[in-house]
Amino acid sequence: MYKKIFIPLDNSKYSNYCEELAVSIAKKSNSELVGGHVYAASLHHKRFKEMEVGLPEKYKEESELKKQREYHNSLIGRGLRMISDSYLDSLEKKSKEQNIPFARNIQEGKNYIQLVKDINKNDYDLVIIGVRGLGEVQENAIGSVCERVVRRINTDVLIVKNERPLEGRVIVTVDGSEQSFRAVEMASDLAVKYNLELEAVSVYDPHYHHIAFNGIAKILSGEMGEVFKSDEQEKLHEDVIDKGLEKIYQGHLESALKKVMESGIKLKTTLLEGKPYDQILKYIEKVEPTLLVLGRTGIHAIDGLDLGSATENILRNAKCNVLITKSRQKVETNPFYEDEEIVKKEIMREQAEEEAASAVAVSWTDDANSLISKVPAFVRPMVVDEVENYARTKGRSEITKEIVEEVKTKWAGSMNYS
């Protein structure tokens, strides 16, 4: 699991919560702990120089200023270093008591910048960081250092919000992405080590499609508008989109279940409907898990995205501790779909179907092209595919105006050529 864990500490209550979790996880995983702190001596040097203009006249001579600067810099540098060391004493003591290897990592500079540089440079498997620090404001959901670090690192990160130990229930979110399946892997590992109840939650959102569908119906006019507003179209949308999405996300849960069963533990699965982050927040408020595990980004992520929108909203608003996972490798298919022969056969079947469908080459007459050009641009590619597939099923290699009219009749007016 995790072999090297980094814990930034600042003597805040959240820092103390981090210590307890870090020692617990390290003990279960045979990990090494690295305690860290960043102090900003250079900031104090700068402030001292800014205040020099207000010093009494006897201190403003250059020789005296130089002496005072050196004295101040030495005093502040040594003092902040000693304070930083003291922040790590508690974790070192707890580590020694549990025979856990421990190392110190104290740096000077801007806190989040140095932390990010160090984390991205080193081979830490996990970072455990408090959601807020010594300068916390209760109204803030997350401290600036925590948020900046979480966004800029490529390591699993446990954001600690309370002092609850790892016990009871852990929830993992699943959306079909490679990262969410890795979250399942990490959550199941924790469940085994701590004898936790494990639950996978997946959320599908048909409501967005309904909103978009109704919006299109409002702006379209004429025959096309009537088609979008028709009962038949609404029923088709409900059958295809709603039930299709539900089936897809149920499949994601089944994939997670298959993998978890290999660990010899039980997995409860829950499928919810609605806006993913909203439904997840409501659900965890209801069941109060000890930990929520989720991927850094979701199924629709693009390269370079630091946090998915659902993950960001959950991180800010979840009351429980949150573990955000990040895979270090690209996986193009479901990592738990392990039967390679089935995969190969499925790919071969799809290729055969595509080859059969394109075996009959088709061409378009001028009249047919003229007619199809009147179809609204945003649906034209779909209509062209439908017409060509229809022609192939009829064994026709040339698409004429009559064939287009036949498809128009079949679609019951869903294409507007006027």
C-alpha positions as CSV (number, residue, x, y, z in Angstrom):
1,M,0.0,0.0,0.0
2,Y,1.8,3.2,1.2
3,K,5.5,2.8,2.0
4,K,6.5,6.4,2.5
5,I,4.1,9.0,4.0
6,F,4.8,12.7,4.2
7,I,3.0,14.8,6.8
8,P,3.3,18.7,6.8
9,L,2.9,19.8,10.4
10,D,2.3,23.2,12.0
11,N,1.1,22.5,15.6
12,S,-2.5,23.2,14.8
13,K,-5.3,20.9,15.9
14,Y,-5.6,19.5,12.4
15,S,-1.9,18.8,12.4
16,N,-2.4,16.8,15.6
17,Y,-5.2,14.8,13.9
18,C,-2.8,14.1,11.0
19,E,-0.2,12.7,13.4
20,E,-2.6,10.1,14.8
21,L,-3.8,8.9,11.3
22,A,-0.3,8.9,10.0
23,V,1.0,6.6,12.8
24,S,-2.0,4.4,12.5
25,I,-1.6,3.9,8.7
26,A,2.1,3.5,8.9
27,K,1.8,0.8,11.5
28,K,-0.7,-1.1,9.4
29,S,1.3,-0.7,6.2
30,N,4.9,-0.9,7.5
31,S,5.5,2.6,6.2
32,E,8.2,5.2,6.8
33,L,7.0,8.6,8.1
34,V,8.5,11.9,7.1
35,G,7.4,14.9,9.1
36,G,7.8,18.3,7.4
37,H,7.5,22.0,8.0
38,V,8.4,25.1,6.0
39,Y,9.4,28.3,7.8
40,A,9.7,31.8,6.2
41,A,12.8,33.4,7.5
42,S,13.2,35.5,4.4
43,L,9.8,37.0,4.9
44,H,10.9,38.4,8.3
45,H,14.2,39.7,6.7
46,K,12.1,41.6,4.2
47,R,9.8,43.0,6.9
48,F,12.7,44.1,9.0
49,K,14.2,46.1,6.1
50,E,10.8,47.7,5.4
51,M,10.7,48.9,9.1
52,E,14.2,50.4,9.1
53,V,12.9,53.8,8.1
54,G,11.1,54.0,11.4
55,L,14.1,53.3,13.6
56,P,15.6,56.0,15.9
57,E,18.3,58.1,14.2
58,K,21.1,56.4,16.2
59,Y,20.3,53.1,14.5
60,K,20.2,54.5,10.9
61,E,23.9,54.7,10.3
62,E,24.9,52.1,7.7
63,S,27.3,50.3,10.0
64,E,24.7,50.0,12.7
65,L,22.0,48.9,10.3
66,K,24.3,46.2,9.0
67,K,25.0,44.9,12.5
68,Q,21.3,45.0,13.4
69,R,20.4,43.1,10.2
70,E,22.9,40.4,10.8
71,Y,21.8,40.0,14.5
72,H,18.1,40.0,13.4
73,N,18.7,37.5,10.6
74,S,20.6,35.2,12.8
75,L,18.1,35.4,15.6
76,I,15.1,34.9,13.4
77,G,16.7,32.1,11.3
78,R,17.8,30.1,14.4
79,G,14.5,30.8,16.2
80,L,12.3,29.7,13.4
81,R,14.4,26.6,12.8
82,M,14.1,25.6,16.4
83,I,10.3,26.2,16.4
84,S,10.0,24.1,13.2
85,D,12.0,21.3,14.8
86,S,9.7,21.4,17.8
87,Y,6.7,20.9,15.6
88,L,8.0,17.5,14.6
89,D,9.0,16.3,18.0
90,S,5.6,14.8,18.8
91,L,5.3,12.8,15.6
92,E,8.9,11.5,16.1
93,K,8.1,10.4,19.6
94,K,4.9,8.5,18.5
95,S,6.8,6.9,15.7
96,K,9.6,5.6,17.9
97,E,7.0,4.2,20.3
98,Q,5.5,2.2,17.5
99,N,8.9,1.3,15.9
100,I,8.1,3.3,12.8
101,P,11.0,4.7,10.8
102,F,10.9,8.5,10.9
103,A,12.7,11.3,9.2
104,R,12.6,15.1,9.4
105,N,12.2,17.4,6.4
106,I,12.5,21.1,7.4
107,Q,12.8,23.8,4.7
108,E,12.9,27.6,4.4
109,G,10.7,29.4,1.9
110,K,7.1,30.1,1.0
111,N,5.1,27.3,2.6
112,Y,3.0,25.9,-0.2
113,I,5.6,26.4,-2.9
114,Q,8.3,24.5,-1.0
115,L,5.9,21.8,0.0
116,V,4.8,21.2,-3.6
117,K,8.4,21.2,-4.9
118,D,9.4,18.6,-2.3
119,I,6.4,16.4,-2.7
120,N,6.7,16.3,-6.5
121,K,10.4,15.7,-6.3
122,N,10.3,12.8,-3.8
123,D,8.9,9.4,-3.9
124,Y,6.1,9.8,-1.3
125,D,3.2,7.4,-1.7
126,L,0.8,9.5,0.4
127,V,0.6,13.0,1.8
128,I,-1.5,13.6,4.9
129,I,-2.4,17.2,5.4
130,G,-4.8,19.2,7.6
131,V,-7.7,20.9,5.9
132,R,-6.7,24.2,7.7
133,G,-3.8,25.4,9.8
134,L,-2.9,27.7,12.7
135,G,-4.3,30.7,11.0
136,E,-7.7,29.1,10.3
137,V,-10.9,31.1,9.8
138,Q,-13.9,28.9,10.6
139,E,-15.9,30.3,7.7
140,N,-13.3,28.9,5.3
141,A,-14.0,25.4,4.1
142,I,-10.4,24.8,3.3
143,G,-7.1,26.6,4.1
144,S,-5.1,28.2,1.3
145,V,-2.0,26.1,1.9
146,C,-4.0,22.8,1.8
147,E,-5.9,23.7,-1.3
148,R,-2.8,24.9,-3.2
149,V,-0.9,21.8,-2.3
150,V,-3.7,19.4,-3.2
151,R,-4.1,21.0,-6.6
152,R,-0.4,21.0,-7.5
153,I,0.8,17.5,-6.5
154,N,0.5,14.1,-8.2
155,T,0.4,11.9,-5.1
156,D,-2.5,10.4,-3.2
157,V,-3.5,12.9,-0.5
158,L,-5.5,12.4,2.7
159,I,-7.2,15.7,3.7
160,V,-7.9,15.5,7.5
161,K,-10.9,17.4,8.8
162,N,-11.6,15.7,12.1
163,E,-10.1,13.5,14.8
164,R,-12.1,10.3,13.9
165,P,-9.9,7.2,13.7
166,L,-10.3,4.8,10.8
167,E,-13.2,2.7,11.9
168,G,-16.8,1.9,10.9
169,R,-17.7,2.7,7.3
170,V,-15.6,3.9,4.4
171,I,-17.2,5.1,1.2
172,V,-15.6,5.1,-2.3
173,T,-17.2,6.8,-5.3
174,V,-17.2,5.1,-8.7
175,D,-17.9,6.8,-12.1
176,G,-16.2,4.4,-14.5
177,S,-13.0,6.3,-14.8
178,E,-9.6,4.6,-14.3
179,Q,-8.9,6.9,-11.3
180,S,-12.2,5.9,-9.6
181,F,-11.3,2.2,-9.9
182,R,-7.9,2.9,-8.3
183,A,-9.8,4.6,-5.5
184,V,-11.8,1.3,-5.1
185,E,-8.5,-0.5,-4.9
186,M,-7.1,1.8,-2.2
187,A,-10.4,1.8,-0.2
188,S,-10.6,-2.0,-0.2
189,D,-7.0,-2.2,1.0
190,L,-7.8,0.1,3.9
191,A,-11.0,-1.9,4.6
192,V,-9.0,-5.1,4.8
193,K,-6.4,-3.6,7.1
194,Y,-8.9,-1.9,9.4
195,N,-11.8,-4.3,9.2
196,L,-14.0,-1.5,7.8
197,E,-17.4,-1.7,6.2
198,L,-16.9,-0.8,2.5
199,E,-19.5,0.8,0.4
200,A,-19.2,1.9,-3.3
201,V,-21.5,4.8,-4.4
202,S,-22.2,5.7,-8.0
203,V,-24.3,8.6,-9.2
204,Y,-25.8,9.1,-12.7
205,D,-27.3,12.4,-13.8
206,P,-30.2,12.3,-16.4
207,H,-31.5,15.7,-15.3
208,Y,-28.9,17.6,-17.3
209,H,-30.0,15.9,-20.5
210,H,-33.6,16.8,-19.7
211,I,-32.7,20.4,-19.2
212,A,-30.7,20.5,-22.4
213,F,-33.5,18.7,-24.3
214,N,-36.1,21.2,-23.1
215,G,-33.9,24.1,-23.9
216,I,-33.4,22.9,-27.5
217,A,-37.2,22.4,-27.8
218,K,-37.7,26.0,-26.7
219,I,-35.4,27.6,-29.2
220,L,-36.3,25.4,-32.2
221,S,-39.2,26.5,-34.4
222,G,-41.4,24.9,-37.0
223,E,-41.5,21.2,-37.7
224,M,-38.3,20.5,-35.9
225,G,-39.5,22.2,-32.7
226,E,-42.6,20.1,-32.7
227,V,-40.6,17.0,-33.1
228,F,-38.5,17.8,-30.0
229,K,-41.7,18.6,-28.0
230,S,-43.5,15.5,-29.0
231,D,-44.4,12.8,-26.5
232,E,-42.7,10.2,-28.7
233,Q,-39.4,12.1,-28.5
234,E,-39.7,12.6,-24.7
235,K,-40.4,8.9,-24.2
236,L,-37.4,8.0,-26.5
237,H,-35.2,10.3,-24.4
238,E,-36.4,8.7,-21.2
239,D,-35.9,5.2,-22.4
240,V,-32.5,5.8,-24.1
241,I,-30.9,8.4,-21.8
242,D,-32.3,7.7,-18.4
243,K,-32.3,3.9,-18.5
244,G,-29.1,3.8,-20.4
245,L,-27.2,5.9,-17.9
246,E,-28.6,3.9,-15.0
247,K,-27.5,0.7,-16.6
248,I,-24.0,2.1,-17.3
249,Y,-23.4,3.2,-13.8
250,Q,-24.8,0.0,-12.4
251,G,-22.2,-1.7,-14.5
252,H,-19.5,0.4,-12.9
253,L,-20.6,-0.7,-9.5
254,E,-20.6,-4.4,-10.6
255,S,-17.0,-4.0,-11.8
256,A,-16.0,-2.6,-8.5
257,L,-17.8,-5.4,-6.7
258,K,-16.0,-8.0,-8.8
259,K,-12.6,-6.6,-7.8
260,V,-13.4,-6.2,-4.1
261,M,-14.6,-9.8,-3.8
262,E,-11.1,-10.9,-4.6
263,S,-10.0,-9.2,-1.4
264,G,-12.3,-11.4,0.6
265,I,-14.4,-8.5,1.9
266,K,-18.0,-7.5,1.4
267,L,-19.0,-4.5,-0.7
268,K,-22.3,-2.7,-0.4
269,T,-23.2,-0.8,-3.6
270,T,-25.5,2.2,-3.8
271,L,-26.7,3.8,-7.0
272,L,-28.0,7.4,-6.7
273,E,-29.6,9.7,-9.2
274,G,-28.9,13.5,-9.5
275,K,-25.9,15.8,-9.6
276,P,-23.0,13.7,-8.5
277,Y,-21.3,15.9,-5.9
278,D,-24.7,17.0,-4.5
279,Q,-26.0,13.5,-4.1
280,I,-22.7,12.3,-2.6
281,L,-22.5,15.1,-0.1
282,K,-26.1,14.5,1.0
283,Y,-25.4,10.7,1.3
284,I,-22.3,11.0,3.4
285,E,-24.1,13.5,5.7
286,K,-26.7,10.9,6.2
287,V,-24.5,7.8,6.8
288,E,-21.5,9.6,8.4
289,P,-18.6,7.5,7.1
290,T,-15.2,7.7,8.7
291,L,-13.6,8.3,5.3
292,L,-14.5,9.1,1.7
293,V,-12.2,7.9,-1.1
294,L,-12.5,9.3,-4.6
295,G,-10.4,9.9,-7.7
296,R,-8.7,13.2,-8.4
297,T,-10.7,13.6,-11.7
298,G,-13.6,11.8,-13.2
299,I,-14.7,10.1,-16.4
300,H,-14.9,13.3,-18.5
301,A,-11.5,14.7,-17.4
302,I,-9.0,16.2,-19.9
303,D,-5.2,16.0,-19.6
304,G,-3.8,18.7,-17.3
305,L,-6.9,19.1,-15.1
306,D,-5.9,19.4,-11.5
307,L,-9.2,18.5,-9.8
308,G,-12.5,17.4,-11.2
309,S,-15.5,19.6,-10.4
310,A,-17.2,16.9,-8.3
311,T,-14.0,16.2,-6.4
312,E,-13.4,19.9,-5.8
313,N,-17.0,20.5,-4.4
314,I,-16.8,17.3,-2.3
315,L,-13.4,18.3,-0.9
316,R,-14.7,21.7,0.2
317,N,-18.0,20.6,1.7
318,A,-17.6,17.0,3.0
319,K,-17.6,16.8,6.8
320,C,-15.6,13.6,6.9
321,N,-11.9,13.0,6.1
322,V,-11.2,12.7,2.3
323,L,-8.7,10.6,0.5
324,I,-8.1,11.7,-3.1
325,T,-6.3,9.1,-5.3
326,K,-4.3,9.6,-8.4
327,S,-3.1,6.8,-10.7
328,R,0.4,7.1,-12.1
329,Q,-0.4,5.3,-15.3
330,K,-2.9,5.6,-18.1
331,V,-5.4,2.7,-18.5
332,E,-7.5,2.8,-21.6
333,T,-10.0,0.1,-20.5
334,N,-11.6,-0.9,-17.2
335,P,-8.7,-2.2,-15.1
336,F,-10.9,-4.8,-13.6
337,Y,-12.1,-6.3,-16.9
338,E,-9.5,-9.1,-16.7
339,D,-10.7,-11.7,-19.2
340,E,-8.5,-10.7,-22.2
341,E,-10.1,-13.3,-24.4
342,I,-13.5,-11.9,-23.9
343,V,-12.2,-8.4,-24.6
344,K,-10.5,-9.6,-27.8
345,K,-13.6,-11.4,-29.0
346,E,-15.7,-8.3,-28.3
347,I,-13.3,-6.1,-30.3
348,M,-13.3,-8.6,-33.2
349,R,-17.1,-8.7,-33.2
350,E,-17.3,-4.9,-33.4
351,Q,-14.7,-4.7,-36.2
352,A,-16.6,-7.4,-38.1
353,E,-19.8,-5.5,-37.8
354,E,-18.2,-2.3,-38.9
355,E,-16.6,-4.0,-41.9
356,A,-19.9,-5.6,-42.9
357,A,-21.7,-2.2,-42.6
358,S,-19.2,-0.5,-44.8
359,A,-18.8,-3.3,-47.3
360,V,-21.4,-1.7,-49.6
361,A,-20.0,1.6,-50.7
362,V,-22.6,4.2,-51.3
363,S,-22.7,7.4,-53.4
364,W,-25.2,10.3,-53.4
365,T,-27.0,11.8,-56.3
366,D,-27.2,15.6,-56.7
367,D,-30.9,15.6,-55.8
368,A,-30.2,13.6,-52.6
369,N,-27.4,15.9,-51.6
370,S,-29.6,18.9,-52.2
371,L,-32.3,17.5,-50.0
372,I,-30.1,16.4,-47.2
373,S,-28.4,19.8,-47.1
374,K,-31.7,21.3,-45.8
375,V,-31.5,19.3,-42.6
376,P,-30.3,21.4,-39.7
377,A,-26.5,21.2,-39.4
378,F,-26.4,19.9,-35.8
379,V,-28.3,16.7,-36.7
380,R,-27.2,16.3,-40.3
381,P,-24.3,13.8,-39.6
382,M,-26.7,11.6,-37.7
383,V,-29.3,11.8,-40.5
384,V,-26.6,11.0,-43.1
385,D,-25.6,7.9,-41.2
386,E,-29.2,6.8,-40.9
387,V,-29.8,7.2,-44.7
388,E,-26.6,5.4,-45.7
389,N,-27.3,2.5,-43.3
390,Y,-30.9,2.3,-44.6
391,A,-29.5,2.1,-48.2
392,R,-27.1,-0.6,-47.3
393,T,-29.8,-2.8,-45.7
394,K,-31.7,-2.4,-49.0
395,G,-28.6,-3.4,-51.0
396,R,-28.5,0.0,-52.7
397,S,-25.1,1.5,-53.7
398,E,-26.6,4.8,-54.8
399,I,-28.6,7.1,-52.6
400,T,-31.3,8.9,-54.5
401,K,-33.9,11.5,-53.5
402,E,-36.5,8.7,-53.2
403,I,-34.4,6.8,-50.6
404,V,-34.0,10.0,-48.6
405,E,-37.8,10.4,-48.8
406,E,-38.3,6.9,-47.6
407,V,-36.1,7.5,-44.5
408,K,-37.9,10.8,-43.9
409,T,-41.2,8.8,-43.8
410,K,-39.6,6.3,-41.5
411,W,-38.5,9.0,-39.1
412,A,-42.1,10.4,-39.1
413,G,-41.2,14.0,-39.8
414,S,-38.1,14.2,-37.6
415,M,-36.1,15.6,-40.5
416,N,-37.2,19.1,-41.8
417,Y,-36.2,19.8,-45.4
418,S,-38.4,22.8,-45.9
